[in-house]
Amino acid sequence: MFTSMTALAATSLVPGPALAEPHSAPCALERTDAHHSEGVDTWNSAYVRPTHPLDAVMVFLSFPDARPLTTPAELAADHFPATSDFFERASYGRFTLRAHPQPRWIRMPHPSTSYAIQRDWDAEDRAAYLRDALAAADEQVDFSRYDIVYFVADPDAPGVDSDATKVVNLDTPLHADGKDIRRVVTVFEKHPPDRLVLAHETGHVFDLPDLYHRPSDGKGDWDTYVGDWDLMGSQFGLAPDLFAWHKWKLGWLDPHQVACVQGPGSTRLTLEPLGQGPDTPGAGVAAGAGAGALGAGAGAAAAAGAAARGAAAAGSAARGAAAAGALAAGSGISMAAASKGVRAGTSDPGASGPGGGSGASSPGVSGSGASDPGASGPGGGSGAPLPGVSGSGASDPGASGPGSGSGAALPGASGSGASGPDTPGSGAFAAPSPGVGLPDGRDFGAGRGTKLAVVPTGPDSALAFEVRAPGGNDGATCAQGVLVYRVRSGAASGGGPIEVVDAHPHTESCWEESVYPPLADAPVGLGESFTVPGENVRVEVEGRTPSGAWTVRITTG
């Protein structure tokens, strides 16, 4: 009991009302009507929340004007298990995405060129595509079994545009097998596809916004808001893990893992690296290793922090390869049923919400234009199982109900991972009982510490602080340290709901690999301090703990 309470205690460094609240609610921005709002006080029931296993069907569509040069098995392998692996790591094992690729091509009734496929798709053309795809697949696919639908087009068909891959949100849902389908991921990727593109699009299925900036003329830089630092900004980023704010929103962080810093004063926190979880203990830092052996500690000069960032960049490729291979198998490709008939319970996606997507919509349709799924297309036979996939029958997705993904904070604890003035930089974490925090019984280890600190700055805005270091999905991180970003719950998807604050505005890094080098070295490094422009908020990175956590002091007012 003493050890556990020590791990969760928080104490202000100076007298005053600054507190790291044990519950994150005071800092939870309200969800607004903005498309994919970053508010976290409530969940939008129009979207499925990834706090329990979800099943996704992959339907492969061919066209009369092209003979496919690839197989469904090859296209499935383009996206899985990579997509499932990403979410497994990002969620610390709390969410599993199970892919069910269909074994054969399903022929569309019209040539690919007739659908005028493009990024900003005409609503009527897109409606015709969805109507035909659903009708053609309906006799072979039991859509009632699945939470997510991927329509994957033949990448070599002449009318297919890889830039048109996106999520289509429908105010008026499609209907098949007794189930409303409110959103579909239309996949037009080339073979092999862009890196992590399906993970990005799946993020929209979970109500995550686009974080990139789309220039009005289409010719400027798209990555000025967040650079490499979140998958929803760029799937090509060096550190594409989802922000801790997004993990909070999705239900992958417990309340005690979010420290709410309020009032004037100074608070010391111990923050775990974002990627640190069951498969990345210490985020690459061996347990018991002294912080001094790893770089500058508390009070080090800013130059030491810069050196640490350079060292991190130098070894990023090797760490990335190690992290990519660390995840155990079992992320889940399973063969879809060759015929209909077996129906398993699925979760209710909830009430229809506002649609998204670009381009004008036809009446009653937001974003894409829903279509009448009435006509049924020709049936098809079943094929051989995909290589490397066990079992020819469909796996039962089970009766998985919606989960909250959050646990109660310990009574009286003031923000996990915070340390008092008598134990500067200690940040010792109690080892939890085996199985705590993971549904499959694995020991979560030190991964249950504080991941996010939040300072409210307005009724719909906040500053967020998290540690980014090599590990997990961030294996190729260019620079490590405390990343600072602004969050606005009233900003719509694509309108800058999150913007990274550059702690080194006059330098850039990893210019050959980064999607936006000016932000590649944005984190506040070891021994550095940084005052957020326009805010009376200062962060100091004091040192490292033996377990690899970072001791941070945040001063407000």
C-alpha positions as CSV (number, residue, x, y, z in Angstrom):
1,M,0.0,0.0,0.0
2,F,2.8,2.4,0.9
3,T,4.6,1.7,-2.4
4,S,1.5,2.2,-4.5
5,M,0.6,5.5,-2.8
6,T,4.1,6.7,-3.3
7,A,3.9,6.0,-7.0
8,L,0.7,8.1,-7.2
9,A,1.5,11.0,-4.9
10,A,1.9,14.6,-6.2
11,T,3.2,17.6,-4.3
12,S,3.6,21.2,-5.3
13,L,7.2,22.5,-5.3
14,V,6.2,25.9,-3.9
15,P,3.4,27.0,-1.7
16,G,0.3,27.9,-3.6
17,P,-2.8,26.4,-5.2
18,A,-1.1,24.7,-8.2
19,L,-2.2,21.1,-8.2
20,A,-1.9,18.0,-10.2
21,E,-5.4,16.7,-9.9
22,P,-6.0,13.0,-9.4
23,H,-8.8,13.0,-11.8
24,S,-8.4,14.3,-15.3
25,A,-12.0,15.7,-15.5
26,P,-11.2,19.3,-14.7
27,C,-8.9,19.5,-17.8
28,A,-11.2,17.5,-20.1
29,L,-12.3,20.0,-22.8
30,E,-16.0,19.8,-23.7
31,R,-16.8,18.1,-27.0
32,T,-18.2,20.6,-29.4
33,D,-20.2,20.4,-32.7
34,A,-16.9,20.6,-34.6
35,H,-16.3,17.7,-36.9
36,H,-14.1,15.2,-35.0
37,S,-14.0,17.6,-32.0
38,E,-11.0,17.1,-29.7
39,G,-13.3,17.4,-26.6
40,V,-12.8,14.5,-24.2
41,D,-15.6,15.0,-21.6
42,T,-18.0,12.7,-23.5
43,W,-17.8,10.2,-26.3
44,N,-19.6,10.7,-29.6
45,S,-21.9,7.7,-29.8
46,A,-22.1,8.0,-33.6
47,Y,-18.6,6.4,-33.6
48,V,-17.4,3.1,-32.3
49,R,-15.0,3.4,-29.5
50,P,-11.9,1.1,-29.7
51,T,-11.9,-0.1,-26.1
52,H,-12.8,-3.7,-27.1
53,P,-11.9,-6.0,-30.0
54,L,-13.4,-4.9,-33.3
55,D,-13.9,-6.8,-36.5
56,A,-13.2,-5.3,-39.9
57,V,-14.1,-6.9,-43.3
58,M,-12.0,-6.3,-46.3
59,V,-14.0,-6.5,-49.6
60,F,-11.8,-6.6,-52.7
61,L,-13.4,-5.0,-55.8
62,S,-12.4,-5.6,-59.4
63,F,-13.8,-3.9,-62.5
64,P,-14.8,-5.0,-66.1
65,D,-12.1,-2.8,-67.6
66,A,-9.1,-4.4,-65.9
67,R,-7.8,-7.8,-64.9
68,P,-6.2,-7.6,-61.4
69,L,-2.5,-8.0,-61.3
70,T,-2.5,-8.8,-57.6
71,T,-4.5,-11.1,-55.4
72,P,-6.7,-10.3,-52.4
73,A,-4.1,-12.0,-50.2
74,E,-1.4,-9.7,-51.4
75,L,-3.4,-6.6,-50.8
76,A,-4.5,-7.8,-47.4
77,A,-0.8,-8.3,-46.5
78,D,-0.2,-4.7,-47.6
79,H,-2.2,-3.5,-44.6
80,F,-2.3,-6.3,-42.0
81,P,-0.9,-7.1,-39.6
82,A,0.8,-3.6,-39.8
83,T,-2.4,-1.8,-39.1
84,S,-3.4,-4.1,-36.2
85,D,0.2,-3.9,-34.8
86,F,0.1,-0.1,-34.8
87,F,-3.1,0.0,-32.7
88,E,-1.9,-2.8,-30.5
89,R,1.1,-0.8,-29.5
90,A,-0.7,2.6,-29.4
91,S,-3.4,1.2,-27.1
92,Y,-0.9,-0.6,-24.8
93,G,-2.7,-3.8,-25.7
94,R,-6.1,-2.5,-24.8
95,F,-7.5,-2.7,-28.3
96,T,-7.3,-5.3,-31.0
97,L,-8.4,-4.8,-34.6
98,R,-9.2,-8.1,-36.3
99,A,-9.1,-8.1,-40.1
100,H,-11.3,-10.5,-42.1
101,P,-10.2,-10.3,-45.7
102,Q,-12.5,-11.8,-48.3
103,P,-10.8,-14.6,-50.3
104,R,-11.7,-13.5,-53.8
105,W,-12.3,-10.5,-56.0
106,I,-15.9,-9.3,-56.3
107,R,-16.7,-7.8,-59.7
108,M,-18.2,-4.3,-59.9
109,P,-20.9,-3.9,-62.5
110,H,-19.4,-0.9,-64.3
111,P,-15.9,0.0,-65.5
112,S,-13.6,1.8,-63.0
113,T,-13.5,4.9,-65.2
114,S,-17.2,5.3,-65.0
115,Y,-17.0,6.3,-61.3
116,A,-14.8,9.3,-61.8
117,I,-12.7,8.4,-58.7
118,Q,-10.6,11.2,-57.3
119,R,-9.7,12.9,-54.0
120,D,-12.5,15.4,-54.0
121,W,-15.0,13.0,-55.3
122,D,-18.3,14.2,-56.8
123,A,-21.1,13.1,-54.4
124,E,-23.2,11.4,-57.0
125,D,-20.3,9.4,-58.4
126,R,-19.2,8.3,-55.0
127,A,-22.8,7.3,-54.1
128,A,-22.9,5.2,-57.2
129,Y,-19.7,3.5,-56.3
130,L,-20.9,2.7,-52.8
131,R,-24.2,1.4,-54.0
132,D,-22.7,-0.9,-56.5
133,A,-20.0,-2.1,-54.1
134,L,-22.5,-3.0,-51.4
135,A,-24.9,-4.7,-53.9
136,A,-22.1,-6.7,-55.5
137,A,-20.7,-7.9,-52.1
138,D,-24.0,-8.5,-50.3
139,E,-24.5,-12.1,-51.4
140,Q,-21.0,-13.1,-50.2
141,V,-20.5,-10.9,-47.1
142,D,-22.5,-11.0,-43.9
143,F,-22.1,-7.3,-43.0
144,S,-23.9,-7.8,-39.7
145,R,-20.7,-9.5,-38.4
146,Y,-18.4,-6.5,-38.7
147,D,-17.8,-3.2,-37.0
148,I,-15.7,-1.7,-39.8
149,V,-16.0,-2.0,-43.6
150,Y,-13.0,-1.6,-46.0
151,F,-13.9,-1.5,-49.7
152,V,-10.5,-2.2,-51.4
153,A,-10.3,-1.4,-55.1
154,D,-8.1,-3.1,-57.7
155,P,-5.1,-0.7,-57.6
156,D,-4.2,-1.4,-61.2
157,A,-7.6,-0.5,-62.7
158,P,-7.3,2.6,-65.0
159,G,-9.9,4.7,-63.2
160,V,-8.5,4.2,-59.7
161,D,-6.8,7.2,-58.0
162,S,-4.7,6.3,-54.9
163,D,-5.3,9.8,-53.6
164,A,-9.0,9.1,-53.1
165,T,-8.5,6.8,-50.1
166,K,-10.7,8.1,-47.3
167,V,-13.5,7.5,-44.9
168,V,-17.0,8.2,-46.1
169,N,-19.4,9.4,-43.4
170,L,-23.1,9.0,-44.1
171,D,-26.0,10.9,-42.5
172,T,-28.3,8.4,-44.3
173,P,-26.7,5.0,-43.7
174,L,-26.4,2.2,-46.1
175,H,-28.2,-1.0,-45.0
176,A,-27.3,-4.6,-45.3
177,D,-28.0,-7.8,-43.4
178,G,-30.1,-6.0,-40.9
179,K,-27.4,-3.5,-40.0
180,D,-26.9,0.2,-40.7
181,I,-23.5,1.1,-42.2
182,R,-22.8,4.7,-41.3
183,R,-19.2,4.9,-42.5
184,V,-17.1,3.1,-45.0
185,V,-13.3,3.2,-45.7
186,T,-12.8,3.4,-49.5
187,V,-9.3,2.1,-50.2
188,F,-7.6,2.9,-53.6
189,E,-4.0,2.5,-52.6
190,K,-1.3,1.4,-55.0
191,H,0.5,-1.8,-54.3
192,P,2.5,-1.6,-52.1
193,P,0.6,1.2,-50.4
194,D,1.6,4.3,-48.5
195,R,3.0,3.6,-45.1
196,L,0.3,3.3,-42.4
197,V,-2.4,4.8,-44.6
198,L,-5.0,2.4,-43.4
199,A,-4.2,3.1,-39.8
200,H,-4.7,6.8,-40.5
201,E,-8.1,6.2,-42.1
202,T,-9.2,3.9,-39.4
203,G,-8.4,6.6,-36.9
204,H,-11.2,8.6,-38.5
205,V,-13.6,5.7,-37.9
206,F,-12.8,6.3,-34.2
207,D,-13.6,10.0,-34.5
208,L,-10.0,11.3,-34.7
209,P,-9.5,14.4,-36.9
210,D,-7.0,15.2,-39.6
211,L,-4.2,17.2,-38.1
212,Y,-2.5,18.2,-41.3
213,H,-2.9,21.6,-42.9
214,R,-4.3,21.5,-46.4
215,P,-3.1,24.6,-48.3
216,S,-5.8,26.4,-50.3
217,D,-3.7,26.1,-53.5
218,G,-2.6,22.5,-52.7
219,K,1.0,23.5,-53.2
220,G,2.2,24.5,-49.7
221,D,3.4,22.3,-46.9
222,W,0.8,20.0,-45.3
223,D,2.7,19.2,-42.1
224,T,3.1,22.6,-40.4
225,Y,0.6,21.8,-37.6
226,V,2.1,18.7,-36.0
227,G,5.0,17.5,-38.2
228,D,6.0,13.9,-37.5
229,W,4.3,13.7,-34.1
230,D,0.9,12.0,-34.8
231,L,-0.4,9.5,-37.3
232,M,-3.4,11.8,-38.0
233,G,-1.0,14.4,-39.2
234,S,1.1,12.2,-41.4
235,Q,1.4,8.4,-41.7
236,F,4.9,9.0,-42.9
237,G,6.1,10.6,-39.7
238,L,9.2,9.5,-37.8
239,A,7.2,9.4,-34.6
240,P,3.6,8.6,-35.7
241,D,2.2,7.3,-32.4
242,L,-1.1,9.0,-31.5
243,F,-0.8,11.9,-29.1
244,A,-1.5,11.1,-25.5
245,W,-4.6,13.4,-25.9
246,H,-6.0,11.0,-28.5
247,K,-5.2,8.0,-26.3
248,W,-7.2,9.8,-23.5
249,K,-10.0,10.4,-25.9
250,L,-10.1,6.8,-27.1
251,G,-10.1,5.4,-23.6
252,W,-6.6,4.0,-23.6
253,L,-5.4,6.0,-20.6
254,D,-6.8,5.7,-17.1
255,P,-7.8,8.9,-15.3
256,H,-4.8,8.7,-13.1
257,Q,-2.5,8.7,-16.1
258,V,-3.6,12.3,-17.0
259,A,-2.3,15.0,-14.6
260,C,-4.5,18.1,-14.6
261,V,-2.3,21.1,-13.6
262,Q,-4.4,24.1,-12.3
263,G,-3.7,27.4,-10.6
264,P,-0.6,29.4,-10.2
265,G,2.4,27.7,-8.8
266,S,4.9,25.0,-9.7
267,T,4.3,21.2,-9.9
268,R,6.8,18.4,-10.4
269,L,5.6,15.4,-12.4
270,T,7.2,12.1,-13.4
271,L,6.1,11.4,-17.0
272,E,6.6,8.1,-18.7
273,P,7.5,8.1,-22.4
274,L,4.4,7.8,-24.5
275,G,5.5,4.6,-26.2
276,Q,6.4,2.8,-23.0
277,G,4.1,-0.2,-22.6
278,P,4.2,-3.9,-22.0
279,D,6.5,-4.6,-25.0
280,T,8.8,-1.6,-24.5
281,P,9.8,-1.5,-20.8
282,G,11.6,1.7,-19.9
283,A,11.3,2.8,-23.6
284,G,14.7,1.5,-24.3
285,V,16.2,2.3,-20.9
286,A,17.3,-0.7,-18.9
287,A,15.7,-0.9,-15.5
288,G,18.2,0.1,-12.8
289,A,20.4,2.2,-15.2
290,G,21.3,5.5,-13.7
291,A,19.9,8.6,-15.4
292,G,23.3,10.2,-15.4
293,A,24.6,7.4,-17.7
294,L,22.0,8.2,-20.3
295,G,22.6,11.9,-20.8
296,A,22.3,15.2,-19.0
297,G,20.4,15.2,-15.7
298,A,18.8,18.0,-13.7
299,G,20.5,21.3,-14.1
300,A,22.4,20.4,-17.2
301,A,23.0,23.0,-19.8
302,A,20.9,23.4,-22.9
303,A,23.8,22.1,-25.0
304,A,23.6,18.8,-23.2
305,G,19.9,18.5,-24.2
306,A,20.8,19.2,-27.8
307,A,23.5,16.5,-27.7
308,A,21.0,14.0,-26.3
309,R,18.6,14.9,-29.2
310,G,21.4,14.3,-31.7
311,A,22.2,10.9,-30.2
312,A,18.6,9.9,-30.4
313,A,18.5,10.8,-34.0
314,A,21.7,8.9,-34.8
315,G,20.3,5.6,-33.5
316,S,16.7,6.1,-34.6
317,A,16.8,3.6,-37.5
318,A,18.1,0.7,-35.4
319,R,15.6,1.4,-32.6
320,G,12.8,1.7,-35.1
321,A,13.6,-1.7,-36.6
322,A,13.7,-3.3,-33.1
323,A,10.4,-1.7,-32.1
324,A,8.7,-2.8,-35.3
325,G,9.7,-6.4,-34.7
326,A,9.0,-6.5,-31.0
327,L,5.3,-7.0,-31.2
328,A,4.1,-10.6,-30.8
329,A,2.1,-12.2,-33.5
330,G,-1.6,-12.5,-33.2
331,S,-2.7,-9.0,-34.2
332,G,-5.4,-10.7,-36.2
333,I,-5.9,-11.6,-39.8
334,S,-8.6,-14.3,-40.0
335,M,-10.3,-15.7,-43.1
336,A,-13.7,-14.3,-43.7
337,A,-16.6,-16.8,-44.1
338,A,-17.0,-18.1,-47.6
339,S,-20.7,-18.0,-47.3
340,K,-23.3,-16.3,-45.1
341,G,-25.3,-17.8,-42.3
342,V,-23.3,-17.6,-39.1
343,R,-24.1,-14.3,-37.4
344,A,-22.3,-13.1,-34.3
345,G,-23.2,-10.2,-32.1
346,T,-21.7,-6.8,-32.8
347,S,-21.7,-3.6,-31.0
348,D,-24.3,-0.9,-31.8
349,P,-22.5,2.0,-33.5
350,G,-25.1,4.4,-31.9
351,A,-27.0,7.3,-33.2
352,S,-26.1,9.0,-36.5
353,G,-23.8,12.0,-36.1
354,P,-22.7,14.8,-38.4
355,G,-21.1,13.5,-41.6
356,G,-17.6,14.4,-42.8
357,G,-15.6,14.2,-46.0
358,S,-15.0,16.8,-48.6
359,G,-17.0,17.9,-51.6
360,A,-20.6,18.7,-52.0
361,S,-23.2,16.2,-50.9
362,S,-26.5,15.1,-52.4
363,P,-29.7,15.7,-50.4
364,G,-29.7,13.9,-47.1
365,V,-26.1,12.9,-47.3
366,S,-23.1,14.4,-45.6
367,G,-19.7,14.2,-47.2
368,S,-20.3,11.5,-49.8
369,G,-23.9,10.9,-50.8
370,A,-25.5,7.8,-49.5
371,S,-27.1,5.4,-51.9
372,D,-29.8,2.9,-52.2
373,P,-28.4,-0.5,-51.4
374,G,-31.5,-2.3,-52.7
375,A,-30.2,-4.2,-55.7
376,S,-28.3,-7.3,-55.1
377,G,-25.3,-8.2,-57.3
378,P,-24.1,-11.5,-58.6
379,G,-22.8,-14.0,-56.1
380,G,-19.4,-15.5,-56.0
381,G,-17.7,-18.6,-54.8
382,S,-15.3,-19.0,-52.0
383,G,-11.6,-19.3,-52.5
384,A,-8.6,-20.9,-50.8
385,P,-7.5,-19.4,-47.4
386,L,-4.9,-16.6,-47.5
387,P,-1.3,-17.7,-47.1
388,G,-0.3,-17.5,-43.5
389,V,-3.9,-17.4,-42.3
390,S,-5.1,-20.2,-40.1
391,G,-8.6,-21.5,-40.6
392,S,-11.0,-21.2,-43.6
393,G,-14.0,-20.4,-41.5
394,A,-14.8,-16.9,-40.1
395,S,-13.7,-16.3,-36.6
396,D,-16.5,-15.4,-34.2
397,P,-16.1,-11.8,-33.3
398,G,-18.1,-12.5,-30.1
399,A,-20.5,-10.4,-28.3
400,S,-18.2,-7.7,-27.4
401,G,-19.9,-4.8,-25.7
402,P,-18.7,-1.3,-25.4
403,G,-16.1,-0.7,-22.8
404,S,-15.0,2.5,-21.0
405,G,-11.3,1.7,-21.1
406,S,-10.8,3.8,-18.0
407,G,-10.3,2.9,-14.4
408,A,-10.9,4.8,-11.2
409,A,-8.0,6.7,-9.7
410,L,-6.9,5.8,-6.2
411,P,-8.7,7.9,-3.5
412,G,-6.7,10.8,-2.4
413,A,-3.9,10.4,-4.9
414,S,-2.9,13.6,-6.8
415,G,-1.9,12.5,-10.2
416,S,0.2,9.4,-10.8
417,G,3.9,9.8,-11.4
418,A,4.3,13.1,-9.6
419,S,7.0,13.3,-7.0
420,G,7.4,15.6,-4.0
421,P,10.2,18.0,-3.3
422,D,11.9,15.5,-1.0
423,T,12.3,13.0,-3.8
424,P,13.3,15.1,-6.8
425,G,13.4,13.0,-10.0
426,S,12.7,9.8,-8.2
427,G,9.5,8.9,-9.8
428,A,9.5,5.3,-8.6
429,F,6.6,3.3,-9.8
430,A,5.0,0.5,-7.9
431,A,4.9,-2.8,-9.9
432,P,1.3,-3.7,-10.5
433,S,-0.1,-7.1,-10.0
434,P,0.2,-9.3,-13.1
435,G,-2.5,-8.7,-15.6
436,V,-3.4,-5.2,-14.4
437,G,-4.3,-2.9,-17.3
438,L,-4.3,-5.6,-20.1
439,P,-7.2,-7.8,-21.1
440,D,-5.1,-10.8,-21.9
441,G,-3.4,-11.1,-18.5
442,R,0.0,-9.7,-19.4
443,D,1.8,-7.7,-16.8
444,F,1.6,-4.0,-17.8
445,G,4.8,-3.1,-15.8
446,A,5.7,0.5,-15.6
447,G,3.4,1.5,-18.5
448,R,0.7,2.5,-16.0
449,G,2.4,5.8,-15.1
450,T,1.4,9.3,-16.0
451,K,1.5,9.9,-19.8
452,L,-0.1,13.3,-20.1
453,A,-0.1,16.6,-18.3
454,V,-2.7,19.2,-19.1
455,V,-2.8,23.0,-18.4
456,P,-6.2,24.6,-19.2
457,T,-5.8,27.9,-21.1
458,G,-9.5,28.6,-21.9
459,P,-13.0,27.2,-22.1
460,D,-12.1,25.2,-25.2
461,S,-8.3,25.2,-25.2
462,A,-5.4,23.6,-23.3
463,L,-1.7,23.0,-23.3
464,A,-0.6,19.3,-23.3
465,F,2.7,17.9,-22.2
466,E,4.0,14.4,-23.0
467,V,7.3,12.7,-23.3
468,R,8.3,11.3,-26.7
469,A,11.3,9.0,-26.9
470,P,12.3,5.9,-28.9
471,G,10.0,3.0,-28.3
472,G,6.7,1.6,-29.4
473,N,5.4,3.3,-32.5
474,D,8.0,6.0,-32.0
475,G,11.0,3.8,-32.8
476,A,12.4,6.3,-35.3
477,T,12.0,9.4,-33.2
478,C,14.3,12.2,-34.4
479,A,14.5,14.0,-31.1
480,Q,13.4,13.0,-27.6
481,G,12.0,15.1,-24.8
482,V,8.8,16.8,-23.6
483,L,6.6,17.6,-26.5
484,V,4.3,20.6,-26.0
485,Y,1.1,21.2,-28.0
486,R,-2.0,23.2,-28.0
487,V,-5.4,21.6,-28.2
488,R,-8.6,23.3,-29.3
489,S,-11.9,21.4,-29.0
490,G,-13.8,23.9,-31.2
491,A,-11.5,23.5,-34.2
492,A,-12.8,21.1,-36.9
493,S,-10.8,18.3,-38.5
494,G,-8.2,19.9,-40.8
495,G,-8.6,23.2,-39.1
496,G,-5.7,22.9,-36.6
497,P,-7.3,21.2,-33.6
498,I,-3.8,20.4,-32.4
499,E,-0.7,22.4,-33.0
500,V,2.8,21.4,-31.8
501,V,4.7,24.2,-30.0
502,D,8.3,24.3,-31.2
503,A,10.7,24.6,-28.3
504,H,13.6,25.2,-30.8
505,P,12.1,27.5,-33.3
506,H,15.4,28.5,-34.9
507,T,16.6,25.1,-35.7
508,E,15.5,22.0,-37.6
509,S,16.5,18.3,-37.6
510,C,16.4,15.1,-39.6
511,W,15.9,17.1,-42.8
512,E,16.3,14.0,-45.0
513,E,13.7,11.9,-43.2
514,S,11.3,14.2,-41.4
515,V,8.0,15.2,-43.0
516,Y,8.6,18.7,-41.6
517,P,12.2,19.3,-40.2
518,P,11.3,22.6,-38.4
519,L,9.2,20.6,-35.9
520,A,11.4,17.4,-35.8
521,D,13.4,18.9,-32.9
522,A,10.3,20.4,-31.2
523,P,10.5,18.6,-27.8
524,V,12.1,20.3,-24.7
525,G,15.3,18.2,-24.1
526,L,17.0,17.1,-20.9
527,G,18.2,20.0,-18.9
528,E,16.3,22.5,-20.9
529,S,13.5,24.9,-19.9
530,F,10.9,26.5,-22.1
531,T,8.2,29.2,-21.7
532,V,5.3,28.6,-24.0
533,P,4.8,31.7,-26.2
534,G,1.6,33.6,-25.4
535,E,1.0,31.7,-22.2
536,N,2.4,32.2,-18.7
537,V,3.4,28.6,-18.6
538,R,7.0,27.2,-18.2
539,V,8.2,23.7,-18.4
540,E,11.6,22.5,-17.1
541,V,13.0,19.0,-17.9
542,E,15.0,18.1,-14.8
543,G,16.2,14.6,-15.4
544,R,15.6,10.9,-15.9
545,T,14.7,8.2,-13.5
546,P,16.3,4.7,-13.4
547,S,13.1,3.3,-15.1
548,G,13.4,5.7,-18.0
549,A,10.7,8.2,-16.9
550,W,11.3,11.9,-17.1
551,T,11.0,14.4,-14.2
552,V,9.3,17.6,-15.3
553,R,8.4,20.8,-13.5
554,I,5.5,22.8,-14.9
555,T,5.0,26.4,-13.6
556,T,1.9,28.4,-14.2
557,G,0.9,32.0,-13.3
